[in-house]
Amino acid sequence: MLADRLCLLDHLTMGRTMMGVGPGQLATDAAMLGIDPVRQRDMMHESMAVLVRLLRGETVTAETDWYRLGDARLQLLPYQSGGLEMAVASTLSPSGAVLAGRHGAGLLSLAASDPSGYEALAPNWKVYEKTLLEDGHAVDRSRWRLVAPMHLAETREQAMRDAEWGVGHLVEYIEKLNGRTAPWGRSPRAAVEQWVVEGFPAFGRATIGTPDDAIAAIEKLTEQSGGFGTFLLLGLNVADWDATQRSARLFAEHVIPHFTGANRNRIASLDWAEANSERMLGGLQAGIQSAFDKHGQTLAAALGADEEGR
């Protein structure tokens, strides 16, 4: 049923659907569904094994202790000619990297800015790369996505004030999830400082500052990981709508061009103009003076005639 609905959505969106796979992070969700959290990762592997085959158009007969398929097939295959794009979530353990590599899916590192998740980036990539090769898939770093929270403003102080507006709902969520009061949750400023310096449980460290701070954070992730394809912003709604829009605009206008190289010729041109400004201005002034010297008498005669006419 899940594969069938994914295919329908792929047709409705004309090929813009992606399938994301993960074991589930919240024990509360597992409890509501009657699933033993210890089994979540094994169940993820077992389910994806048949989902991939069904989405390829195969007829599947398979049985585990929690599902049985008999000559199962889809009524409708994906709209995308190359099949549905898939990505597997990865945080700390190598489970997601193994599953993604086994099926040739993309890797989605959700905890890239968490201290533990940050340290796990390189080891998880090695597991992913090794599994891809063992299962006959091409290794492509462009299919690796890293996720981290960010909020930008013109100054760091403004960004901090923006984040103070709504950080309380995150503090409340974390406290209720963990069943205890967070000592840094006593004030919005203390919470934001904690988020930036030490990080929040499950959400990692946030970059709350200027576009230059965002560029530095992404460059640090690039160095730590060895290179990846896409950076995704984790949206947590800590700033009001106007500040959130401004943050996105700053990211689009300053951070993205830095990494795409869209401004590299403009910057080089400005640097060249600065380095040669004295020579260029001197030439400009000489040209203006030459024009006056050449046409000075004509100009004087015209001005004189105008005065006589008055």
Residue, then its C-alpha position, 0 to 999 in steps of 0.5 A: m500500500l505504501a509503494d502504491r501511494l508513493c507511485l500515485l503521488d509521483h504521478l500527481t506531482m509529475g515526478r517530483t516525489m522522493m521516498g525518505v526512509g528511517p527507523g523512527q527516532l521517537a520511542t513514543d511513536a514506536a509505543m503508539l504503533g506497538i513496535d519494540p524500539v529494538r526492532q525498528r532498524d531491522m524492520m526498516h531493512e526488511s520493509m525497504a527490501v520489498l519496497v525497492r523491488l515493488l517500485r522496480g516493477e517486480t512481483v514479490t513473494a516474501e515473508t517475515d514475522w510481521y508481514r507476508l506478501g504473495d505475488a504482490r505487484l503494483q498497479l502503477l509504476p513510478y512516473q519517473s523513468g529512472g524510478l523513484e528517488m530514495a534517501v535513507a536517514s542516518t544519524l549516529s549508527p551505521s545502520g542507515a548508511v548500510l541500508a542506503g548503500r545496499h539499495g543504491a539510495g541517497l544518504l541523508s545525515l540528519a544530525a550533521s551539526d550534533p557533536s556526535g553526528y558531526e564526528a560520525l560523518a566520515p565513518n558513516w560515509k566509509v560504511y556507505e561507500k563500502t556497501l555501495l561498491e559491494d552491492g554494485h552501485a556507483v559511488d556519488r557524493s552528490r547524493w549525500r545530503l547534510v542537515a543542520p539548523m540555521h537562522l540568519a540576520e544582518t548581525r549576530e545580535q539581531a539573529m539571536r534576538d530573532a531566535e529568542w522569539g520562538v525558542g521556548h517551544l523547542v525548550e518545552y518539547i525537549e523537556k517533555l520528551n526527556g522528562r526533566t527541566a533543562p537548566w538552560g531553559r530559564s530564559p530565551r537568551a540562555a536557551v539560544e546560547q546553549w543551542v549555539v554553543e553546546g547544542f540541543p538534544a536531537f537538534g544539534r548545534a545551530t548556526i544563528g548569526t550572519p551569512d558569513d557564519a553560515i558559510a563558515a559552518i558549511e565549509k567546516l562540514t565540507e572539511q569534516s565530511g570530505g565533500f557532500g552534494t546538498f545542504l538542507l536547512l532544518g526548519l524549526n520556526v524559532a523566528d517570526w515569519d518576517a525574520t524567517q523570510r529575511s533569513a531565507r533571503l540572506f541565505a539565497e543572496h549570500v550563502i548560495p552564491h558563495f558555494t556555486g561560485a556565482n559571484r566569483n567573476r564579480i569579486a575578481s573584477l572589483d579586486w582588479a578595479e581596486a588594484n588599478s584604480e589610480r591608473m584608471l582614474g588618472g586615464l579618465q581624468a586625462g581623457i576629460q581634460s583632453a576633451f576640454d582642451k580640444h573643444g574648449q574654444t568651441l564651448a567658449a564661443a557657444l557660451g559667449a553667443d548665448e550670453e549675447g542673445r540674452 
